[in-house]
Amino acid sequence: MATNSGDSGSGNLTFLDLVNACDNFRLPAYHRADVPASSPTQDTLVPWTLTQSLCSPVVGLLKPEIIDLLREEGDRSWVIPDPAGVPRSTYRVSFHPCYEKLCERWRDSGSIYQDIIGPKKWRNEMYPVYRNPFGVHRAHDPKGSDDSDDGNYAFEMERSACALFGVITYGVHMTIFQQANDSEMQIWVPTRSRTKQTWPGYLDNSVAGGIPSGMSAFESLVKEAAEEASIDIGITSKYARCAGSISYYRQTSAGWLQPEVEYVYDMKIPDDSDATLFQPRPADGEVESFDLLPLHVVISKMKQGLFKANCAVVLIDFLIRHGYLTPDNDPDFMEIITRIHGRFHYERW
């Protein structure tokens, strides 16, 4: 169930409101309750596992309408038990990999979720899915004889389809900032292109993007910085610093689940360096413009709801780590810091 996301039009959002807008889903109390799986229950979610074994890891959560579509598939790649009399606590849907062709068929159908995976929404980018979302996430080598992460990599899937199957996705977000002596901090803030498929015209983090299959988190960051912000790979490789991660469980306005992990990076422009080397510039059409904004202006725009939802949360994490958001100046501090480092209720999947 989605939680209250606050009034995004008020212009006076709290930091907790911004967290609520991004981390807005909770598994219902009856999820996997020990009742027959055929019993009608609102918002029922069914575990998607690799096999029917009770030890098989859960890689996603499926809505009933997705399961109905899977039953119509004729290649028998999906194992969908008869729910009659099966306890919900052990009911699961599983498959053996031929997933890519399924998504392509739905894309080309002209009728199945065209607003999500139709030709105009298709990203043509594969995302990795892991057996253990909190395990090792080294890049998988598709040409290698063995999994590069000792078996945690499970398979890959089209980016645009991830929300349909409730899988966890991963990204990288970097904040580029400068602060000389005791002056106010300034942050490079991009405005997303108004032709973007998602969140057109919203403000974003300095550099951000999903982690594609076959690429590590840092490799993805360096790639995004070069392609999206025209920052030389040598600059990012030398000065970007991993500062942790955030995680949140988001439900879209259409009801699809998007549990996401974002690895966060900081890149401080050295006081004695040529600042133009760190200045982001539009490169690939993803960004309309970059602006160097004082911190108080960034916070004001956050509270006006002008940032893409997860980018506002990345900045909240940044404010906490740099001492601008503390237990003494925000009564919601503990709620905020625990909410932006969640586990998606994964133990209950």
C-alpha positions as CSV (number, residue, x, y, z in Angstrom):
1,M,0.0,0.0,0.0
2,A,1.2,3.5,-0.8
3,T,1.8,5.9,2.0
4,N,0.9,9.6,2.0
5,S,3.3,11.5,-0.2
6,G,2.6,15.0,1.0
7,D,1.4,18.0,-0.9
8,S,3.9,18.5,-3.7
9,G,2.3,21.7,-4.7
10,S,2.5,23.5,-1.4
11,G,6.0,24.9,-2.0
12,N,6.8,24.2,1.7
13,L,7.5,20.5,1.8
14,T,9.5,19.1,4.7
15,F,12.4,16.7,4.2
16,L,10.2,13.9,5.4
17,D,7.5,14.8,2.8
18,L,10.2,14.4,0.2
19,V,11.1,11.0,1.6
20,N,7.4,10.0,1.7
21,A,7.1,10.9,-2.0
22,C,9.9,8.4,-2.9
23,D,9.6,5.7,-0.2
24,N,5.9,5.3,-0.3
25,F,5.2,1.6,-0.3
26,R,4.7,-0.9,2.6
27,L,4.0,-4.6,2.2
28,P,0.4,-5.2,3.5
29,A,0.1,-7.0,6.8
30,Y,-1.6,-10.0,5.0
31,H,1.2,-10.5,2.5
32,R,1.9,-14.3,2.4
33,A,-0.6,-14.8,5.2
34,D,-1.3,-18.5,5.6
35,V,-4.6,-18.6,3.7
36,P,-5.4,-20.3,0.4
37,A,-3.6,-18.5,-2.5
38,S,-6.9,-18.5,-4.4
39,S,-8.6,-16.4,-1.8
40,P,-9.3,-12.9,-3.2
41,T,-7.3,-10.3,-1.4
42,Q,-6.9,-6.7,-2.5
43,D,-3.3,-5.9,-3.7
44,T,-2.2,-9.5,-3.6
45,L,1.5,-9.9,-4.5
46,V,3.0,-13.2,-5.5
47,P,6.7,-14.0,-5.1
48,W,8.7,-14.6,-8.3
49,T,11.4,-17.2,-7.7
50,L,13.9,-18.9,-9.9
51,T,12.5,-22.4,-9.1
52,Q,9.7,-23.9,-7.2
53,S,12.0,-24.9,-4.4
54,L,11.2,-23.2,-1.1
55,C,14.9,-22.4,-0.8
56,S,14.9,-20.5,-4.2
57,P,15.5,-16.8,-3.8
58,V,12.7,-14.3,-4.5
59,V,13.7,-11.9,-7.2
60,G,10.4,-10.0,-7.6
61,L,6.8,-9.6,-6.6
62,L,4.1,-10.1,-9.2
63,K,0.6,-8.5,-9.4
64,P,-2.3,-10.9,-10.3
65,E,-2.8,-9.2,-13.7
66,I,0.8,-10.1,-14.6
67,I,0.3,-13.7,-13.6
68,D,-2.9,-13.8,-15.7
69,L,-0.8,-12.7,-18.7
70,L,1.9,-15.3,-18.0
71,R,-0.7,-18.1,-18.0
72,E,-1.4,-17.2,-21.6
73,E,2.2,-17.7,-22.7
74,G,2.5,-20.9,-24.7
75,D,6.2,-21.7,-24.3
76,R,5.8,-23.3,-20.8
77,S,8.7,-21.3,-19.5
78,W,6.7,-20.2,-16.5
79,V,5.7,-22.5,-13.7
80,I,2.4,-21.3,-12.2
81,P,0.9,-23.7,-9.7
82,D,-2.9,-24.1,-9.3
83,P,-3.6,-21.8,-6.4
84,A,-6.6,-23.8,-5.1
85,G,-5.8,-25.1,-1.7
86,V,-2.2,-23.9,-1.7
87,P,-1.1,-21.9,1.4
88,R,-0.2,-18.4,0.4
89,S,2.9,-18.6,2.6
90,T,4.4,-21.1,0.1
91,Y,2.8,-20.1,-3.2
92,R,5.2,-18.8,-5.8
93,V,5.6,-18.4,-9.5
94,S,8.9,-19.4,-11.1
95,F,10.5,-19.7,-14.6
96,H,13.5,-20.9,-16.5
97,P,15.2,-18.1,-18.4
98,C,13.7,-17.0,-21.7
99,Y,12.5,-13.8,-20.2
100,E,13.9,-11.5,-22.9
101,K,11.7,-12.9,-25.6
102,L,8.6,-12.5,-23.4
103,C,9.2,-8.7,-22.9
104,E,9.8,-8.3,-26.6
105,R,6.5,-10.1,-27.5
106,W,4.7,-7.8,-25.1
107,R,6.4,-4.8,-26.5
108,D,5.4,-5.7,-30.1
109,S,1.8,-6.7,-29.1
110,G,0.5,-3.2,-29.6
111,S,-1.8,-3.7,-26.6
112,I,0.1,-5.0,-23.5
113,Y,1.3,-2.3,-21.2
114,Q,2.3,0.0,-24.1
115,D,2.6,2.9,-21.6
116,I,5.4,1.0,-19.9
117,I,7.1,-1.3,-22.4
118,G,5.7,-0.2,-25.7
119,P,8.1,0.8,-28.5
120,K,8.1,4.5,-27.3
121,K,9.0,3.4,-23.7
122,W,11.4,0.6,-24.6
123,R,14.9,1.6,-23.2
124,N,16.9,-1.1,-25.0
125,E,19.1,-1.4,-21.9
126,M,19.5,-4.5,-19.8
127,Y,19.5,-4.4,-16.0
128,P,21.0,-7.1,-13.8
129,V,18.8,-9.1,-11.3
130,Y,20.5,-10.7,-8.3
131,R,19.7,-13.7,-6.2
132,N,20.5,-11.7,-3.1
133,P,19.9,-8.0,-3.5
134,F,22.1,-7.3,-0.5
135,G,25.0,-9.5,-1.7
136,V,27.9,-8.8,-3.9
137,H,27.2,-6.7,-7.0
138,R,30.2,-7.1,-9.2
139,A,29.7,-6.7,-12.9
140,H,28.6,-9.9,-14.6
141,D,30.7,-10.9,-17.6
142,P,28.3,-12.4,-20.2
143,K,31.2,-13.9,-22.1
144,G,32.7,-15.5,-19.0
145,S,32.3,-19.2,-18.3
146,D,31.3,-18.6,-14.7
147,D,29.4,-15.9,-12.9
148,S,31.8,-13.1,-12.0
149,D,30.2,-12.7,-8.6
150,D,30.2,-16.3,-7.4
151,G,26.6,-17.0,-8.4
152,N,24.8,-13.9,-7.1
153,Y,23.9,-12.7,-10.6
154,A,20.7,-14.4,-11.7
155,F,19.8,-12.9,-15.1
156,E,19.2,-9.6,-16.9
157,M,16.1,-7.9,-18.1
158,E,14.9,-4.9,-20.1
159,R,15.0,-1.8,-18.0
160,S,11.5,-0.6,-18.8
161,A,10.0,-3.9,-17.8
162,C,11.5,-4.0,-14.3
163,A,8.5,-2.3,-12.6
164,L,6.1,-4.8,-14.1
165,F,7.9,-7.6,-12.2
166,G,8.7,-5.8,-9.0
167,V,12.5,-6.4,-9.2
168,I,15.1,-4.4,-7.4
169,T,17.1,-2.1,-9.6
170,Y,20.4,-0.2,-9.1
171,G,21.8,3.2,-10.0
172,V,24.5,5.7,-9.4
173,H,24.1,9.3,-8.3
174,M,26.8,11.9,-7.8
175,T,26.8,15.4,-6.3
176,I,29.4,17.8,-7.7
177,F,30.0,20.7,-5.3
178,Q,32.4,23.4,-4.4
179,Q,33.1,25.3,-1.2
180,A,36.0,27.7,-0.7
181,N,37.0,28.6,2.9
182,D,33.9,29.7,4.8
183,S,31.7,30.5,1.7
184,E,28.4,28.9,1.1
185,M,28.5,25.5,-0.6
186,Q,27.4,25.4,-4.3
187,I,26.1,22.4,-6.1
188,W,25.9,21.7,-9.8
189,V,22.2,21.0,-10.6
190,P,20.9,19.8,-14.0
191,T,17.5,20.3,-15.5
192,R,16.2,17.2,-17.2
193,S,15.3,17.4,-20.9
194,R,11.7,18.1,-21.5
195,T,11.7,15.2,-23.9
196,K,12.8,12.6,-21.3
197,Q,10.5,9.5,-21.0
198,T,10.4,10.0,-17.3
199,W,10.3,13.1,-15.1
200,P,10.8,15.6,-18.0
201,G,11.8,19.1,-16.9
202,Y,12.5,18.2,-13.3
203,L,15.8,18.9,-11.5
204,D,18.2,16.1,-11.0
205,N,21.5,15.2,-9.3
206,S,24.8,16.4,-10.9
207,V,25.3,13.0,-12.5
208,A,22.9,10.0,-12.3
209,G,22.0,6.9,-14.2
210,G,21.1,3.2,-13.9
211,I,23.7,0.5,-13.7
212,P,23.4,-1.7,-16.8
213,S,24.2,-5.4,-16.9
214,G,27.9,-6.1,-17.3
215,M,29.1,-2.9,-15.7
216,S,30.2,-2.1,-12.2
217,A,28.8,0.8,-10.2
218,F,31.9,3.0,-10.6
219,E,32.3,2.2,-14.3
220,S,28.6,3.3,-14.7
221,L,29.3,6.5,-12.9
222,V,32.4,7.3,-15.0
223,K,30.4,6.5,-18.2
224,E,27.4,8.6,-17.1
225,A,29.6,11.6,-16.2
226,A,31.2,11.5,-19.6
227,E,28.2,10.9,-21.7
228,E,25.6,13.0,-19.8
229,A,27.8,15.8,-18.4
230,S,30.9,15.9,-20.6
231,I,33.2,15.3,-17.7
232,D,36.5,13.7,-18.6
233,I,36.8,10.1,-17.4
234,G,40.2,11.0,-15.8
235,I,38.5,13.7,-13.6
236,T,35.7,11.4,-12.4
237,S,38.1,8.5,-11.9
238,K,40.4,10.6,-9.7
239,Y,38.1,12.8,-7.7
240,A,34.7,10.9,-7.3
241,R,34.3,9.3,-3.9
242,C,31.8,6.6,-3.0
243,A,29.8,7.9,0.0
244,G,27.4,5.0,0.6
245,S,24.0,4.2,-0.8
246,I,20.3,4.9,-0.3
247,S,17.4,2.5,-0.8
248,Y,13.7,3.1,-0.9
249,Y,10.5,1.2,-1.9
250,R,8.5,3.3,-4.4
251,Q,5.1,2.6,-5.9
252,T,4.2,4.5,-9.0
253,S,0.9,6.3,-9.5
254,A,-0.2,3.3,-11.7
255,G,0.5,0.9,-8.8
256,W,3.8,-0.7,-10.1
257,L,6.5,-1.4,-7.6
258,Q,10.0,0.1,-8.0
259,P,12.4,-1.0,-5.1
260,E,15.6,0.8,-5.9
261,V,19.2,1.1,-4.6
262,E,21.3,4.1,-5.5
263,Y,25.0,4.2,-4.9
264,V,25.9,7.8,-4.0
265,Y,29.1,9.6,-4.8
266,D,30.5,13.0,-4.0
267,M,32.9,15.0,-6.1
268,K,34.3,18.1,-4.4
269,I,36.0,20.5,-6.7
270,P,39.5,21.2,-5.2
271,D,40.1,24.8,-4.2
272,D,43.3,25.0,-6.1
273,S,42.1,23.3,-9.3
274,D,40.8,24.6,-12.6
275,A,37.0,24.5,-11.9
276,T,36.2,24.4,-15.6
277,L,37.5,20.8,-15.7
278,F,34.7,19.8,-13.3
279,Q,31.9,21.9,-14.9
280,P,29.2,19.6,-16.3
281,R,27.9,20.5,-19.7
282,P,25.0,18.9,-21.6
283,A,26.2,16.2,-24.0
284,D,23.7,13.5,-25.0
285,G,20.3,15.3,-24.9
286,E,19.4,13.9,-21.5
287,V,20.0,17.2,-19.8
288,E,18.7,20.7,-20.8
289,S,21.1,22.7,-18.7
290,F,23.4,22.7,-15.7
291,D,23.3,25.5,-13.1
292,L,25.7,26.1,-10.2
293,L,23.4,26.9,-7.3
294,P,24.0,28.0,-3.7
295,L,23.0,25.4,-1.1
296,H,20.1,27.5,0.2
297,V,18.6,27.7,-3.3
298,V,19.0,24.0,-3.8
299,I,17.1,23.3,-0.5
300,S,14.4,25.8,-1.5
301,K,13.9,24.1,-4.8
302,M,13.8,20.7,-3.0
303,K,11.0,22.0,-0.8
304,Q,9.1,23.3,-3.8
305,G,9.0,19.7,-5.2
306,L,11.0,20.6,-8.3
307,F,13.5,17.7,-8.0
308,K,12.9,14.2,-9.3
309,A,11.7,12.2,-6.3
310,N,14.7,10.0,-5.8
311,C,17.2,12.8,-6.5
312,A,15.7,14.8,-3.7
313,V,16.4,11.8,-1.4
314,V,20.0,11.6,-2.6
315,L,20.4,15.3,-1.7
316,I,18.8,14.6,1.7
317,D,21.4,12.0,2.3
318,F,24.1,14.5,1.2
319,L,22.8,17.1,3.7
320,I,22.9,14.5,6.5
321,R,26.5,13.4,5.6
322,H,27.8,16.9,5.5
323,G,26.1,18.0,8.7
324,Y,23.4,20.3,7.3
325,L,20.5,18.1,8.4
326,T,20.8,16.9,12.0
327,P,18.8,15.6,14.9
328,D,18.9,19.1,16.4
329,N,17.4,21.0,13.4
330,D,14.8,18.5,12.1
331,P,12.4,16.6,14.4
332,D,12.0,13.9,11.8
333,F,15.7,13.1,11.6
334,M,15.5,9.4,12.8
335,E,12.5,8.7,10.6
336,I,14.3,10.1,7.6
337,I,17.6,8.4,8.1
338,T,16.1,5.0,8.6
339,R,13.6,5.3,5.8
340,I,16.3,6.1,3.2
341,H,18.3,3.0,4.1
342,G,15.5,0.4,3.9
343,R,15.5,-3.2,3.0
344,F,12.2,-3.3,1.1
345,H,10.7,-5.7,3.7
346,Y,12.7,-8.3,1.7
347,E,12.6,-10.9,4.5
348,R,8.8,-11.0,4.0
349,W,8.9,-11.4,0.2
